[in-house]
Amino acid sequence: MTDQNQDPTRLVLIRHGESASNAGGWLSGQETCGGLTDLGVAQAEALRVRLQADETLRPDRVVVSTMRRAVHTAEIAAGPTGVPVEQFADLMERTSGEAEGLSIAEYTEKYGKPPWTDWANPLSPGGESGVEFSARVTSAIDRVADEGAGRTTWVVCHGGVIMVTAIGRWSGVVSNGASDLSTIPLASPMNSSISEWTVDPLGGWRMVRYNDHTHLVGVSSGDAPAPI
């Protein structure tokens, strides 16, 4: 039975700091994730200061993708809270398949087009299609929201995960179970940026903010890399 007097559920989705693959321009996955660059660490540290200064954002739970760049970001940002960081594989970025580890130039030469220009099909054999990725992410975020009902949960994850979450909550933009990022004018969120949703007791989603990266002033140039 739904408790209509329950506090809203808050989901604070945080993109990882700059990764080695962001800086180097290559497709990384679980096995090839190079973690954070020095700039990525600085971004996560700036995020930590920002979050510490806002008591209203204090988490009851912190969940994170299993990829190194996300785990490291979560450990830095959530450290002062004392809340354990829980790893959740279904929050990983879209899997690339056999193209994992290729540079953008190598991928373009091999497959005849730049990566991420075809949303529907897998990036390469063995990778996830748009439908598969959207379904995985939506299921994972719904589970996190259900488990954290009435509480605040930080979700430290990836650009693609955040974009699918944003688009999937807008009526009329989901076709055949897939949130098609190639057809929606939605920018990839900055590294270490904050995007936030509330979910009311009746299941209504409301976007509070998207790609909030004011803590990066003086830390990075403001360029938004691809969602990898």
PyRosetta script that sets phi, psi and omega in degrees:
from pyrosetta import init, pose_from_sequence

init()
pose = pose_from_sequence("MTDQNQDPTRLVLIRHGESASNAGGWLSGQETCGGLTDLGVAQAEALRVRLQADETLRPDRVVVSTMRRAVHTAEIAAGPTGVPVEQFADLMERTSGEAEGLSIAEYTEKYGKPPWTDWANPLSPGGESGVEFSARVTSAIDRVADEGAGRTTWVVCHGGVIMVTAIGRWSGVVSNGASDLSTIPLASPMNSSISEWTVDPLGGWRMVRYNDHTHLVGVSSGDAPAPI")
pose.set_psi(1, 134.7)
pose.set_omega(1, -177.9)
pose.set_phi(2, -77.6)
pose.set_psi(2, 128.8)
pose.set_omega(2, 175.5)
pose.set_phi(3, -91.0)
pose.set_psi(3, 102.5)
pose.set_omega(3, -175.5)
pose.set_phi(4, -73.1)
pose.set_psi(4, -8.8)
pose.set_omega(4, 177.3)
pose.set_phi(5, -94.9)
pose.set_psi(5, -0.8)
pose.set_omega(5, 179.6)
pose.set_phi(6, -65.9)
pose.set_psi(6, 145.6)
pose.set_omega(6, 176.4)
pose.set_phi(7, -63.1)
pose.set_psi(7, 152.1)
pose.set_omega(7, 176.2)
pose.set_phi(8, -62.2)
pose.set_psi(8, 150.2)
pose.set_omega(8, 173.3)
pose.set_phi(9, -83.5)
pose.set_psi(9, 134.3)
pose.set_omega(9, 178.9)
pose.set_phi(10, -115.6)
pose.set_psi(10, 126.9)
pose.set_omega(10, 174.8)
pose.set_phi(11, -116.0)
pose.set_psi(11, 118.4)
pose.set_omega(11, 179.8)
pose.set_phi(12, -109.0)
pose.set_psi(12, 102.0)
pose.set_omega(12, -178.4)
pose.set_phi(13, -90.9)
pose.set_psi(13, 126.2)
pose.set_omega(13, -175.5)
pose.set_phi(14, -121.3)
pose.set_psi(14, 126.0)
pose.set_omega(14, 175.0)
pose.set_phi(15, -80.6)
pose.set_psi(15, 143.3)
pose.set_omega(15, 177.8)
pose.set_phi(16, -58.0)
pose.set_psi(16, 159.3)
pose.set_omega(16, 173.2)
pose.set_phi(17, -68.3)
pose.set_psi(17, 172.6)
pose.set_omega(17, -178.9)
pose.set_phi(18, -54.0)
pose.set_psi(18, 130.5)
pose.set_omega(18, -179.5)
pose.set_phi(19, -102.0)
pose.set_psi(19, 167.8)
pose.set_omega(19, 175.8)
pose.set_phi(20, -60.0)
pose.set_psi(20, -36.6)
pose.set_omega(20, -179.5)
pose.set_phi(21, -72.4)
pose.set_psi(21, -34.9)
pose.set_omega(21, 173.5)
pose.set_phi(22, -58.6)
pose.set_psi(22, -49.8)
pose.set_omega(22, -175.4)
pose.set_phi(23, -70.0)
pose.set_psi(23, -36.9)
pose.set_omega(23, -175.9)
pose.set_phi(24, -90.2)
pose.set_psi(24, -12.9)
pose.set_omega(24, 178.2)
pose.set_phi(25, 71.1)
pose.set_psi(25, 50.9)
pose.set_omega(25, 177.0)
pose.set_phi(26, -137.5)
pose.set_psi(26, 162.5)
pose.set_omega(26, -176.1)
pose.set_phi(27, -88.3)
pose.set_psi(27, 117.2)
pose.set_omega(27, -178.7)
pose.set_phi(28, -115.3)
pose.set_psi(28, 157.5)
pose.set_omega(28, 176.9)
pose.set_phi(29, -136.3)
pose.set_psi(29, -161.5)
pose.set_omega(29, -178.1)
pose.set_phi(30, -57.2)
pose.set_psi(30, -44.8)
pose.set_omega(30, -174.4)
pose.set_phi(31, -80.9)
pose.set_psi(31, -26.5)
pose.set_omega(31, -173.9)
pose.set_phi(32, -108.0)
pose.set_psi(32, 8.3)
pose.set_omega(32, -179.8)
pose.set_phi(33, -64.4)
pose.set_psi(33, 124.2)
pose.set_omega(33, -177.8)
pose.set_phi(34, -90.9)
pose.set_psi(34, 7.6)
pose.set_omega(34, -179.5)
pose.set_phi(35, 74.5)
pose.set_psi(35, -161.7)
pose.set_omega(35, -177.1)
pose.set_phi(36, -88.4)
pose.set_psi(36, 148.3)
pose.set_omega(36, 168.0)
pose.set_phi(37, -81.4)
pose.set_psi(37, 175.5)
pose.set_omega(37, 175.5)
pose.set_phi(38, -60.4)
pose.set_psi(38, -38.8)
pose.set_omega(38, 176.9)
pose.set_phi(39, -65.4)
pose.set_psi(39, -39.3)
pose.set_omega(39, 177.9)
pose.set_phi(40, -60.5)
pose.set_psi(40, -39.1)
pose.set_omega(40, 176.5)
pose.set_phi(41, -64.6)
pose.set_psi(41, -44.0)
pose.set_omega(41, 178.9)
pose.set_phi(42, -61.9)
pose.set_psi(42, -38.5)
pose.set_omega(42, 177.8)
pose.set_phi(43, -64.7)
pose.set_psi(43, -43.0)
pose.set_omega(43, 179.1)
pose.set_phi(44, -65.5)
pose.set_psi(44, -35.5)
pose.set_omega(44, 178.1)
pose.set_phi(45, -68.5)
pose.set_psi(45, -38.5)
pose.set_omega(45, 176.1)
pose.set_phi(46, -65.3)
pose.set_psi(46, -38.4)
pose.set_omega(46, 176.4)
pose.set_phi(47, -62.1)
pose.set_psi(47, -43.3)
pose.set_omega(47, 179.5)
pose.set_phi(48, -57.5)
pose.set_psi(48, -45.1)
pose.set_omega(48, 178.8)
pose.set_phi(49, -61.9)
pose.set_psi(49, -43.4)
pose.set_omega(49, 179.4)
pose.set_phi(50, -60.1)
pose.set_psi(50, -47.4)
pose.set_omega(50, -176.7)
pose.set_phi(51, -69.6)
pose.set_psi(51, -36.3)
pose.set_omega(51, 178.0)
pose.set_phi(52, -62.8)
pose.set_psi(52, -32.6)
pose.set_omega(52, -175.8)
pose.set_phi(53, -77.5)
pose.set_psi(53, -11.0)
pose.set_omega(53, -176.6)
pose.set_phi(54, -118.6)
pose.set_psi(54, 95.8)
pose.set_omega(54, -178.3)
pose.set_phi(55, -62.0)
pose.set_psi(55, -25.2)
pose.set_omega(55, -178.7)
pose.set_phi(56, -68.3)
pose.set_psi(56, -17.5)
pose.set_omega(56, -179.6)
pose.set_phi(57, -96.8)
pose.set_psi(57, 3.5)
pose.set_omega(57, -177.6)
pose.set_phi(58, -58.2)
pose.set_psi(58, 130.3)
pose.set_omega(58, -174.7)
pose.set_phi(59, -85.9)
pose.set_psi(59, 149.7)
pose.set_omega(59, 167.1)
pose.set_phi(60, -90.3)
pose.set_psi(60, -24.3)
pose.set_omega(60, -178.6)
pose.set_phi(61, -149.6)
pose.set_psi(61, 147.5)
pose.set_omega(61, 175.4)
pose.set_phi(62, -128.2)
pose.set_psi(62, 119.9)
pose.set_omega(62, 176.3)
pose.set_phi(63, -118.4)
pose.set_psi(63, 153.4)
pose.set_omega(63, -172.0)
pose.set_phi(64, -150.0)
pose.set_psi(64, 148.2)
pose.set_omega(64, 169.7)
pose.set_phi(65, -58.1)
pose.set_psi(65, 155.1)
pose.set_omega(65, 179.0)
pose.set_phi(66, -81.0)
pose.set_psi(66, -3.0)
pose.set_omega(66, -178.8)
pose.set_phi(67, -76.3)
pose.set_psi(67, 142.1)
pose.set_omega(67, -170.7)
pose.set_phi(68, -55.0)
pose.set_psi(68, -40.5)
pose.set_omega(68, -176.9)
pose.set_phi(69, -64.7)
pose.set_psi(69, -34.0)
pose.set_omega(69, 178.7)
pose.set_phi(70, -77.1)
pose.set_psi(70, -42.3)
pose.set_omega(70, 180.0)
pose.set_phi(71, -60.8)
pose.set_psi(71, -44.7)
pose.set_omega(71, -179.6)
pose.set_phi(72, -63.7)
pose.set_psi(72, -42.1)
pose.set_omega(72, 177.9)
pose.set_phi(73, -60.0)
pose.set_psi(73, -45.2)
pose.set_omega(73, -179.3)
pose.set_phi(74, -63.6)
pose.set_psi(74, -41.5)
pose.set_omega(74, -179.4)
pose.set_phi(75, -62.9)
pose.set_psi(75, -39.0)
pose.set_omega(75, 179.1)
pose.set_phi(76, -70.3)
pose.set_psi(76, -50.4)
pose.set_omega(76, -173.2)
pose.set_phi(77, -69.8)
pose.set_psi(77, -39.0)
pose.set_omega(77, -174.4)
pose.set_phi(78, -93.5)
pose.set_psi(78, -7.4)
pose.set_omega(78, -176.7)
pose.set_phi(79, -47.7)
pose.set_psi(79, -51.9)
pose.set_omega(79, -176.6)
pose.set_phi(80, -66.1)
pose.set_psi(80, -17.4)
pose.set_omega(80, -177.6)
pose.set_phi(81, -75.7)
pose.set_psi(81, -24.6)
pose.set_omega(81, -176.0)
pose.set_phi(82, 76.1)
pose.set_psi(82, 3.5)
pose.set_omega(82, 179.7)
pose.set_phi(83, -83.6)
pose.set_psi(83, 127.9)
pose.set_omega(83, -179.8)
pose.set_phi(84, -60.9)
pose.set_psi(84, 146.1)
pose.set_omega(84, 177.4)
pose.set_phi(85, -94.8)
pose.set_psi(85, 119.7)
pose.set_omega(85, -178.6)
pose.set_phi(86, -102.7)
pose.set_psi(86, 124.9)
pose.set_omega(86, -179.6)
pose.set_phi(87, -86.8)
pose.set_psi(87, 139.1)
pose.set_omega(87, -174.3)
pose.set_phi(88, -138.4)
pose.set_psi(88, 107.1)
pose.set_omega(88, -173.3)
pose.set_phi(89, -61.0)
pose.set_psi(89, -30.0)
pose.set_omega(89, -176.8)
pose.set_phi(90, -73.1)
pose.set_psi(90, -2.6)
pose.set_omega(90, 175.0)
pose.set_phi(91, -93.8)
pose.set_psi(91, 4.7)
pose.set_omega(91, 178.0)
pose.set_phi(92, -61.8)
pose.set_psi(92, 157.7)
pose.set_omega(92, 172.8)
pose.set_phi(93, -66.8)
pose.set_psi(93, 164.3)
pose.set_omega(93, 179.9)
pose.set_phi(94, -56.6)
pose.set_psi(94, 132.9)
pose.set_omega(94, -178.7)
pose.set_phi(95, -77.1)
pose.set_psi(95, 140.8)
pose.set_omega(95, -173.3)
pose.set_phi(96, -91.2)
pose.set_psi(96, -20.3)
pose.set_omega(96, -175.1)
pose.set_phi(97, 80.2)
pose.set_psi(97, -146.3)
pose.set_omega(97, -174.5)
pose.set_phi(98, -66.0)
pose.set_psi(98, -14.9)
pose.set_omega(98, -179.5)
pose.set_phi(99, -80.4)
pose.set_psi(99, -6.9)
pose.set_omega(99, -179.6)
pose.set_phi(100, -55.1)
pose.set_psi(100, 132.1)
pose.set_omega(100, -179.9)
pose.set_phi(101, 97.2)
pose.set_psi(101, -14.9)
pose.set_omega(101, 178.5)
pose.set_phi(102, -75.6)
pose.set_psi(102, 146.7)
pose.set_omega(102, 171.0)
pose.set_phi(103, -73.8)
pose.set_psi(103, 164.9)
pose.set_omega(103, 178.2)
pose.set_phi(104, -60.1)
pose.set_psi(104, -40.4)
pose.set_omega(104, 178.9)
pose.set_phi(105, -64.5)
pose.set_psi(105, -42.9)
pose.set_omega(105, 179.4)
pose.set_phi(106, -64.5)
pose.set_psi(106, -41.5)
pose.set_omega(106, 178.6)
pose.set_phi(107, -62.1)
pose.set_psi(107, -46.5)
pose.set_omega(107, -177.7)
pose.set_phi(108, -61.3)
pose.set_psi(108, -41.4)
pose.set_omega(108, 179.3)
pose.set_phi(109, -67.0)
pose.set_psi(109, -40.9)
pose.set_omega(109, -175.4)
pose.set_phi(110, -73.3)
pose.set_psi(110, -40.0)
pose.set_omega(110, -172.7)
pose.set_phi(111, -107.4)
pose.set_psi(111, -1.9)
pose.set_omega(111, 174.4)
pose.set_phi(112, 76.9)
pose.set_psi(112, 13.8)
pose.set_omega(112, 177.9)
pose.set_phi(113, -162.7)
pose.set_psi(113, 153.4)
pose.set_omega(113, 177.4)
pose.set_phi(114, -67.7)
pose.set_psi(114, 154.2)
pose.set_omega(114, 176.8)
pose.set_phi(115, -65.9)
pose.set_psi(115, 156.1)
pose.set_omega(115, 176.0)
pose.set_phi(116, 69.6)
pose.set_psi(116, 9.7)
pose.set_omega(116, 176.8)
pose.set_phi(117, -90.1)
pose.set_psi(117, -15.3)
pose.set_omega(117, 177.0)
pose.set_phi(118, -119.1)
pose.set_psi(118, 104.4)
pose.set_omega(118, -174.9)
pose.set_phi(119, -77.0)
pose.set_psi(119, -37.3)
pose.set_omega(119, -170.1)
pose.set_phi(120, -65.8)
pose.set_psi(120, -43.1)
pose.set_omega(120, -173.2)
pose.set_phi(121, -93.2)
pose.set_psi(121, 156.7)
pose.set_omega(121, 175.3)
pose.set_phi(122, -58.4)
pose.set_psi(122, 152.4)
pose.set_omega(122, 176.5)
pose.set_phi(123, -61.2)
pose.set_psi(123, -33.3)
pose.set_omega(123, 177.8)
pose.set_phi(124, -163.4)
pose.set_psi(124, 168.6)
pose.set_omega(124, 178.4)
pose.set_phi(125, -52.7)
pose.set_psi(125, 132.5)
pose.set_omega(125, -179.3)
pose.set_phi(126, 94.2)
pose.set_psi(126, -9.2)
pose.set_omega(126, 180.0)
pose.set_phi(127, -90.3)
pose.set_psi(127, 173.8)
pose.set_omega(127, -179.8)
pose.set_phi(128, -85.9)
pose.set_psi(128, 141.6)
pose.set_omega(128, 171.1)
pose.set_phi(129, -78.5)
pose.set_psi(129, 170.8)
pose.set_omega(129, 177.2)
pose.set_phi(130, -61.0)
pose.set_psi(130, -40.9)
pose.set_omega(130, 179.3)
pose.set_phi(131, -63.2)
pose.set_psi(131, -44.9)
pose.set_omega(131, -178.3)
pose.set_phi(132, -64.7)
pose.set_psi(132, -44.1)
pose.set_omega(132, -179.6)
pose.set_phi(133, -65.1)
pose.set_psi(133, -46.5)
pose.set_omega(133, -179.9)
pose.set_phi(134, -60.4)
pose.set_psi(134, -42.0)
pose.set_omega(134, -179.8)
pose.set_phi(135, -64.8)
pose.set_psi(135, -42.6)
pose.set_omega(135, 179.9)
pose.set_phi(136, -62.6)
pose.set_psi(136, -48.0)
pose.set_omega(136, -177.3)
pose.set_phi(137, -64.9)
pose.set_psi(137, -45.9)
pose.set_omega(137, -178.6)
pose.set_phi(138, -61.0)
pose.set_psi(138, -42.8)
pose.set_omega(138, 177.9)
pose.set_phi(139, -63.2)
pose.set_psi(139, -42.4)
pose.set_omega(139, -179.2)
pose.set_phi(140, -65.0)
pose.set_psi(140, -45.5)
pose.set_omega(140, -178.5)
pose.set_phi(141, -68.0)
pose.set_psi(141, -38.6)
pose.set_omega(141, 176.5)
pose.set_phi(142, -61.2)
pose.set_psi(142, -40.8)
pose.set_omega(142, 179.0)
pose.set_phi(143, -63.9)
pose.set_psi(143, -43.8)
pose.set_omega(143, 179.3)
pose.set_phi(144, -62.5)
pose.set_psi(144, -42.1)
pose.set_omega(144, 179.6)
pose.set_phi(145, -63.8)
pose.set_psi(145, -43.6)
pose.set_omega(145, -179.6)
pose.set_phi(146, -63.8)
pose.set_psi(146, -43.7)
pose.set_omega(146, -178.0)
pose.set_phi(147, -70.0)
pose.set_psi(147, -24.9)
pose.set_omega(147, -178.8)
pose.set_phi(148, -106.4)
pose.set_psi(148, 25.8)
pose.set_omega(148, -176.5)
pose.set_phi(149, -53.6)
pose.set_psi(149, 127.2)
pose.set_omega(149, 178.4)
pose.set_phi(150, 80.0)
pose.set_psi(150, 5.0)
pose.set_omega(150, -177.8)
pose.set_phi(151, -127.7)
pose.set_psi(151, 177.3)
pose.set_omega(151, 178.8)
pose.set_phi(152, -106.1)
pose.set_psi(152, 124.9)
pose.set_omega(152, 179.1)
pose.set_phi(153, -122.8)
pose.set_psi(153, 129.6)
pose.set_omega(153, 170.9)
pose.set_phi(154, -89.6)
pose.set_psi(154, 134.7)
pose.set_omega(154, 177.5)
pose.set_phi(155, -121.8)
pose.set_psi(155, 105.7)
pose.set_omega(155, -177.4)
pose.set_phi(156, -95.5)
pose.set_psi(156, 116.5)
pose.set_omega(156, -167.8)
pose.set_phi(157, -149.9)
pose.set_psi(157, -134.3)
pose.set_omega(157, -167.7)
pose.set_phi(158, -136.4)
pose.set_psi(158, 162.7)
pose.set_omega(158, -177.7)
pose.set_phi(159, -57.6)
pose.set_psi(159, -44.7)
pose.set_omega(159, -179.8)
pose.set_phi(160, -63.4)
pose.set_psi(160, -38.5)
pose.set_omega(160, 179.3)
pose.set_phi(161, -63.5)
pose.set_psi(161, -44.3)
pose.set_omega(161, -179.3)
pose.set_phi(162, -67.0)
pose.set_psi(162, -41.6)
pose.set_omega(162, -179.7)
pose.set_phi(163, -65.7)
pose.set_psi(163, -42.3)
pose.set_omega(163, 177.2)
pose.set_phi(164, -62.8)
pose.set_psi(164, -40.3)
pose.set_omega(164, 178.4)
pose.set_phi(165, -62.6)
pose.set_psi(165, -43.7)
pose.set_omega(165, -179.7)
pose.set_phi(166, -63.2)
pose.set_psi(166, -49.9)
pose.set_omega(166, -175.5)
pose.set_phi(167, -70.0)
pose.set_psi(167, -36.6)
pose.set_omega(167, -177.6)
pose.set_phi(168, -66.0)
pose.set_psi(168, -17.4)
pose.set_omega(168, -179.8)
pose.set_phi(169, -97.5)
pose.set_psi(169, 2.4)
pose.set_omega(169, 176.3)
pose.set_phi(170, -97.8)
pose.set_psi(170, 121.7)
pose.set_omega(170, -178.9)
pose.set_phi(171, -64.9)
pose.set_psi(171, 141.8)
pose.set_omega(171, 174.6)
pose.set_phi(172, 87.9)
pose.set_psi(172, 0.8)
pose.set_omega(172, -177.7)
pose.set_phi(173, -113.2)
pose.set_psi(173, -1.7)
pose.set_omega(173, -179.6)
pose.set_phi(174, -101.8)
pose.set_psi(174, 122.9)
pose.set_omega(174, -178.2)
pose.set_phi(175, -122.3)
pose.set_psi(175, 128.5)
pose.set_omega(175, 177.9)
pose.set_phi(176, 54.6)
pose.set_psi(176, 34.9)
pose.set_omega(176, 176.6)
pose.set_phi(177, 79.5)
pose.set_psi(177, 4.2)
pose.set_omega(177, -177.3)
pose.set_phi(178, -119.8)
pose.set_psi(178, 132.8)
pose.set_omega(178, 171.8)
pose.set_phi(179, -86.7)
pose.set_psi(179, 106.8)
pose.set_omega(179, -172.7)
pose.set_phi(180, -84.9)
pose.set_psi(180, 99.0)
pose.set_omega(180, -176.5)
pose.set_phi(181, -65.6)
pose.set_psi(181, -22.1)
pose.set_omega(181, -176.5)
pose.set_phi(182, -75.6)
pose.set_psi(182, -14.9)
pose.set_omega(182, -176.3)
pose.set_phi(183, -108.0)
pose.set_psi(183, -1.0)
pose.set_omega(183, -176.4)
pose.set_phi(184, -112.5)
pose.set_psi(184, 131.1)
pose.set_omega(184, -179.8)
pose.set_phi(185, -77.9)
pose.set_psi(185, 69.7)
pose.set_omega(185, -177.4)
pose.set_phi(186, -123.4)
pose.set_psi(186, 120.6)
pose.set_omega(186, -177.8)
pose.set_phi(187, -71.5)
pose.set_psi(187, 146.9)
pose.set_omega(187, 171.7)
pose.set_phi(188, -65.6)
pose.set_psi(188, 132.1)
pose.set_omega(188, -179.0)
pose.set_phi(189, -66.0)
pose.set_psi(189, 147.3)
pose.set_omega(189, 179.1)
pose.set_phi(190, -65.1)
pose.set_psi(190, 155.2)
pose.set_omega(190, 172.3)
pose.set_phi(191, -58.5)
pose.set_psi(191, 133.2)
pose.set_omega(191, 179.6)
pose.set_phi(192, 68.4)
pose.set_psi(192, 12.8)
pose.set_omega(192, 178.9)
pose.set_phi(193, -74.6)
pose.set_psi(193, 162.3)
pose.set_omega(193, -178.6)
pose.set_phi(194, -111.6)
pose.set_psi(194, 130.2)
pose.set_omega(194, 170.9)
pose.set_phi(195, -128.1)
pose.set_psi(195, 138.5)
pose.set_omega(195, -170.6)
pose.set_phi(196, -136.4)
pose.set_psi(196, 140.4)
pose.set_omega(196, 173.9)
pose.set_phi(197, -129.6)
pose.set_psi(197, 149.9)
pose.set_omega(197, 166.2)
pose.set_phi(198, -114.6)
pose.set_psi(198, 148.4)
pose.set_omega(198, 177.5)
pose.set_phi(199, -124.1)
pose.set_psi(199, 120.5)
pose.set_omega(199, -178.3)
pose.set_phi(200, -79.4)
pose.set_psi(200, 168.5)
pose.set_omega(200, -175.9)
pose.set_phi(201, -60.1)
pose.set_psi(201, -20.0)
pose.set_omega(201, 178.8)
pose.set_phi(202, -92.5)
pose.set_psi(202, 4.0)
pose.set_omega(202, 176.6)
pose.set_phi(203, 91.7)
pose.set_psi(203, 10.4)
pose.set_omega(203, 178.0)
pose.set_phi(204, -81.7)
pose.set_psi(204, 128.5)
pose.set_omega(204, -178.5)
pose.set_phi(205, -96.6)
pose.set_psi(205, 139.9)
pose.set_omega(205, 176.1)
pose.set_phi(206, -136.2)
pose.set_psi(206, 126.6)
pose.set_omega(206, 176.6)
pose.set_phi(207, -77.3)
pose.set_psi(207, 125.3)
pose.set_omega(207, 179.0)
pose.set_phi(208, -92.4)
pose.set_psi(208, -40.0)
pose.set_omega(208, 178.4)
pose.set_phi(209, -160.2)
pose.set_psi(209, 159.1)
pose.set_omega(209, 179.2)
pose.set_phi(210, -143.1)
pose.set_psi(210, 130.0)
pose.set_omega(210, 175.2)
pose.set_phi(211, 59.0)
pose.set_psi(211, 41.6)
pose.set_omega(211, 177.2)
pose.set_phi(212, -79.0)
pose.set_psi(212, 109.9)
pose.set_omega(212, -176.8)
pose.set_phi(213, -131.4)
pose.set_psi(213, 34.4)
pose.set_omega(213, -178.7)
pose.set_phi(214, -63.5)
pose.set_psi(214, -22.5)
pose.set_omega(214, 178.5)
pose.set_phi(215, -70.4)
pose.set_psi(215, -9.5)
pose.set_omega(215, -178.2)
pose.set_phi(216, -90.7)
pose.set_psi(216, -0.4)
pose.set_omega(216, 177.2)
pose.set_phi(217, -58.0)
pose.set_psi(217, 123.2)
pose.set_omega(217, -178.8)
pose.set_phi(218, 84.6)
pose.set_psi(218, -4.3)
pose.set_omega(218, -179.3)
pose.set_phi(219, -102.5)
pose.set_psi(219, -44.1)
pose.set_omega(219, -179.5)
pose.set_phi(220, -138.8)
pose.set_psi(220, 169.6)
pose.set_omega(220, -173.1)
pose.set_phi(221, -73.9)
pose.set_psi(221, -19.3)
pose.set_omega(221, -178.5)
pose.set_phi(222, 96.6)
pose.set_psi(222, 0.0)
pose.set_omega(222, 176.3)
pose.set_phi(223, -72.4)
pose.set_psi(223, 136.3)
pose.set_omega(223, -179.9)
pose.set_phi(224, -99.6)
pose.set_psi(224, 110.8)
pose.set_omega(224, 179.1)
pose.set_phi(225, -74.3)
pose.set_psi(225, 172.8)
pose.set_omega(225, 179.4)
pose.set_phi(226, -63.5)
pose.set_psi(226, 156.4)
pose.set_omega(226, -177.1)
pose.set_phi(227, -76.4)
pose.set_psi(227, 71.4)
pose.set_omega(227, 179.1)
pose.set_phi(228, -127.4)
pose.dump_pdb("model.pdb")
